[in-house]
Amino acid sequence: MNKFLFSLLFSSTVFGASLSESFPAGKGANYSVKMGKDVEPVHLGLYIAGTRVDSVHVEYFMETKGLLPVQMWQQFEIVVKEKGPAEIKKGFVFTKEMKKPEIMPDNFLKGASGGIQMNDFLFADKSALEKYKIGVETIEIAAGTTKATHYRTTNNGQTVDYWISDEAKPMGLVMLTSKSDKVESQNYSLEMKSLIQNVKPRILPENAGPLTEQGKKFLAKPESMR
């Protein structure tokens, strides 16, 4: 599931300013996520955990309710390049059942071929996204009415529509829908509920240990990620 939750884009070119200016720590957004035919939506908090000279740490908090409630944090270190797609360098996972955060192996970061990959639209600037642009629209989301640019990406049977707004910086993403006739897990939707700030990261990478069997239970299998 973590792969899809990272399928979002940062709509501003970041190299006109430092990464810390473009992606200030503690800022982000809350989203409501609906997975396939599930009735109960998933809560998603997505925010900047910190920045370095050439990378950004992004953390999300996911909470599901029901018979098997889950609270899970994942954090990714993303190397931002001036040319070419951003690269996910490291990943970490943590739940209340774990003693400490755990490091995600490379195969959980890269996923499999096919479908829309996270690097298809991570940290893309507006000029790079122009070929996917549908138009500028006024949309109604949980957070209210906003003006956003609509984009569409299609690959291997999966179609992702997403809406980006300058009003939702630093994340930019205000709504996303993914549809697929081939892979059920690629059917989901997401919309922003509110902006957030002053969020403290739950994961400290320096405290993380190797991924355990317990940790694997909370992660999607690499072959299922898109």
C-alpha positions as CSV (number, residue, x, y, z in Angstrom):
1,M,0.0,0.0,0.0
2,N,2.9,2.4,0.6
3,K,3.6,2.7,-3.1
4,F,0.3,4.1,-3.9
5,L,0.3,6.5,-1.0
6,F,3.4,8.0,-2.4
7,S,1.9,8.5,-5.8
8,L,1.6,12.3,-5.6
9,L,3.5,15.2,-7.0
10,F,5.1,18.4,-5.9
11,S,4.1,20.9,-8.5
12,S,6.7,23.6,-8.0
13,T,10.2,23.7,-9.4
14,V,12.4,23.4,-6.3
15,F,15.7,24.6,-7.5
16,G,14.9,28.3,-7.4
17,A,15.2,28.0,-3.7
18,S,16.7,25.6,-1.1
19,L,14.8,22.4,-0.4
20,S,14.2,23.6,3.2
21,E,12.4,26.7,1.8
22,S,10.4,24.7,-0.8
23,F,9.5,21.9,1.6
24,P,9.5,23.3,5.2
25,A,9.6,20.7,7.9
26,G,6.3,20.0,9.7
27,K,4.0,21.1,6.9
28,G,1.7,18.9,5.0
29,A,-1.9,17.8,4.6
30,N,-4.5,15.4,5.8
31,Y,-6.3,13.2,3.3
32,S,-9.3,10.8,3.1
33,V,-8.4,7.7,1.1
34,K,-11.0,5.2,-0.2
35,M,-9.6,1.8,-1.3
36,G,-11.6,-0.1,-4.0
37,K,-14.9,-1.3,-2.6
38,D,-14.0,-0.6,1.0
39,V,-16.7,1.5,2.7
40,E,-14.6,2.8,5.5
41,P,-12.1,5.5,4.3
42,V,-8.5,5.4,5.5
43,H,-7.0,8.5,7.2
44,L,-3.7,9.7,5.7
45,G,-1.5,12.4,7.1
46,L,1.4,13.4,4.8
47,Y,4.0,15.9,5.8
48,I,7.7,16.9,5.5
49,A,9.8,15.3,8.2
50,G,13.0,17.2,7.3
51,T,15.4,18.2,4.5
52,R,19.0,17.9,3.7
53,V,21.1,19.6,1.0
54,D,19.9,17.3,-1.8
55,S,17.1,15.3,-0.3
56,V,13.7,15.5,1.5
57,H,12.3,13.2,4.2
58,V,8.6,12.7,3.7
59,E,6.6,10.9,6.4
60,Y,3.0,9.7,6.4
61,F,0.7,8.5,9.1
62,M,-2.0,6.0,8.0
63,E,-4.9,5.0,10.3
64,T,-7.5,2.4,9.5
65,K,-10.4,1.5,11.7
66,G,-12.8,-1.5,11.9
67,L,-12.2,-5.0,13.1
68,L,-8.4,-4.8,12.7
69,P,-7.4,-1.1,13.3
70,V,-3.9,-0.1,12.2
71,Q,-1.8,2.9,12.9
72,M,1.3,3.0,10.7
73,W,4.1,5.5,10.0
74,Q,6.4,5.3,6.9
75,Q,9.2,7.7,6.1
76,F,11.1,8.0,2.8
77,E,14.3,9.9,2.0
78,I,14.0,11.2,-1.5
79,V,17.0,12.5,-3.4
80,V,15.9,15.5,-5.6
81,K,17.8,15.9,-8.9
82,E,17.9,19.0,-11.0
83,K,17.4,16.8,-14.1
84,G,15.6,13.5,-14.2
85,P,13.1,11.9,-11.7
86,A,13.6,12.0,-8.0
87,E,15.1,8.9,-6.4
88,I,13.8,7.2,-3.3
89,K,17.0,6.4,-1.4
90,K,15.7,5.0,1.9
91,G,12.5,3.9,3.5
92,F,11.4,3.2,7.1
93,V,8.3,1.8,8.7
94,F,6.9,1.9,12.3
95,T,3.8,0.8,14.2
96,K,2.9,0.8,17.9
97,E,3.5,-3.0,17.8
98,M,7.2,-2.4,17.0
99,K,9.9,-1.6,19.5
100,K,11.6,0.8,17.0
101,P,11.4,1.9,13.4
102,E,12.6,-0.7,10.8
103,I,14.5,-0.2,7.5
104,M,12.6,-1.1,4.3
105,P,14.8,-3.2,1.9
106,D,15.3,-1.9,-1.7
107,N,12.7,-4.3,-3.1
108,F,10.0,-2.6,-1.1
109,L,11.1,0.8,-2.4
110,K,11.4,0.0,-6.1
111,G,8.3,-2.2,-6.5
112,A,7.7,-4.0,-9.8
113,S,7.3,-3.0,-13.4
114,G,4.0,-2.0,-14.8
115,G,1.4,0.4,-13.6
116,I,2.1,4.0,-12.5
117,Q,5.4,4.2,-10.6
118,M,5.9,6.8,-7.9
119,N,8.8,8.4,-9.8
120,D,6.4,9.0,-12.7
121,F,5.4,12.2,-10.9
122,L,7.5,12.7,-7.8
123,F,8.9,16.2,-7.4
124,A,8.0,17.1,-11.0
125,D,7.9,20.7,-12.1
126,K,5.1,22.2,-14.1
127,S,7.0,22.2,-17.4
128,A,7.6,18.4,-17.0
129,L,4.0,17.8,-16.2
130,E,2.7,19.8,-19.2
131,K,2.2,16.8,-21.4
132,Y,-0.1,15.2,-18.9
133,K,-2.2,18.4,-18.4
134,I,-6.0,18.2,-18.9
135,G,-6.9,21.7,-17.8
136,V,-7.5,24.0,-14.9
137,E,-10.6,23.3,-13.0
138,T,-12.5,24.4,-9.9
139,I,-13.2,21.3,-7.8
140,E,-15.0,20.6,-4.5
141,I,-13.1,18.5,-2.0
142,A,-13.4,17.8,1.7
143,A,-11.3,20.9,2.5
144,G,-13.6,23.1,0.4
145,T,-13.6,24.6,-3.1
146,T,-10.2,25.1,-4.8
147,K,-8.8,25.9,-8.2
148,A,-6.5,23.1,-9.4
149,T,-4.7,21.8,-12.5
150,H,-5.9,18.4,-13.6
151,Y,-3.4,15.9,-15.0
152,R,-3.8,12.3,-16.3
153,T,-1.2,9.6,-16.5
154,T,-1.9,6.1,-18.1
155,N,0.4,3.1,-18.1
156,N,-0.2,-0.7,-18.4
157,G,-4.0,-0.5,-17.8
158,Q,-3.8,2.0,-14.9
159,T,-5.1,5.5,-15.3
160,V,-4.4,8.1,-12.6
161,D,-6.1,11.5,-12.6
162,Y,-4.7,14.0,-10.1
163,W,-5.3,17.6,-9.3
164,I,-2.6,20.0,-8.1
165,S,-3.1,23.4,-6.4
166,D,-0.7,26.1,-5.3
167,E,-3.0,26.5,-2.3
168,A,-2.0,23.1,-1.0
169,K,1.8,23.6,-0.8
170,P,4.2,22.0,0.0
171,M,2.3,18.8,-1.0
172,G,0.4,20.3,-3.8
173,L,-1.9,17.3,-4.3
174,V,-5.6,18.0,-3.5
175,M,-7.3,15.0,-5.2
176,L,-6.3,11.8,-7.0
177,T,-8.2,8.9,-8.5
178,S,-6.7,5.7,-9.8
179,K,-8.6,3.1,-12.0
180,S,-7.5,-0.2,-13.4
181,D,-9.3,-3.1,-15.0
182,K,-6.3,-5.4,-14.4
183,V,-5.2,-4.9,-10.8
184,E,-7.8,-4.4,-8.1
185,S,-5.3,-2.7,-5.7
186,Q,-4.9,0.1,-8.2
187,N,-8.5,1.2,-7.7
188,Y,-8.6,4.0,-5.1
189,S,-9.3,7.7,-4.6
190,L,-7.8,10.4,-2.3
191,E,-8.9,13.9,-1.4
192,M,-7.5,16.5,0.9
193,K,-9.3,17.3,4.1
194,S,-7.0,20.0,5.6
195,L,-3.6,21.5,5.7
196,I,-1.4,20.8,8.7
197,Q,1.8,22.3,10.2
198,N,4.2,21.9,13.1
199,V,4.0,18.1,12.8
200,K,6.8,16.3,14.5
201,P,8.1,13.1,12.7
202,R,7.4,9.9,14.5
203,I,10.3,8.1,12.8
204,L,14.0,8.9,13.6
205,P,16.0,7.1,10.9
206,E,19.1,6.9,13.2
207,N,17.1,4.7,15.6
208,A,15.9,2.2,12.9
209,G,16.9,-1.4,12.8
210,P,16.6,-4.2,10.1
211,L,13.1,-5.2,8.8
212,T,11.7,-8.1,10.9
213,E,9.0,-10.6,10.0
214,Q,6.6,-8.6,12.1
215,G,7.4,-5.4,10.1
216,K,6.9,-7.3,6.8
217,K,3.3,-8.0,7.8
218,F,2.5,-4.2,7.6
219,L,4.0,-3.7,4.2
220,A,2.6,-4.5,0.8
221,K,4.4,-7.3,-1.1
222,P,6.9,-5.8,-3.5
223,E,5.2,-7.4,-6.5
224,S,1.9,-5.8,-5.6
225,M,3.3,-2.2,-5.4
226,R,2.5,0.4,-8.0
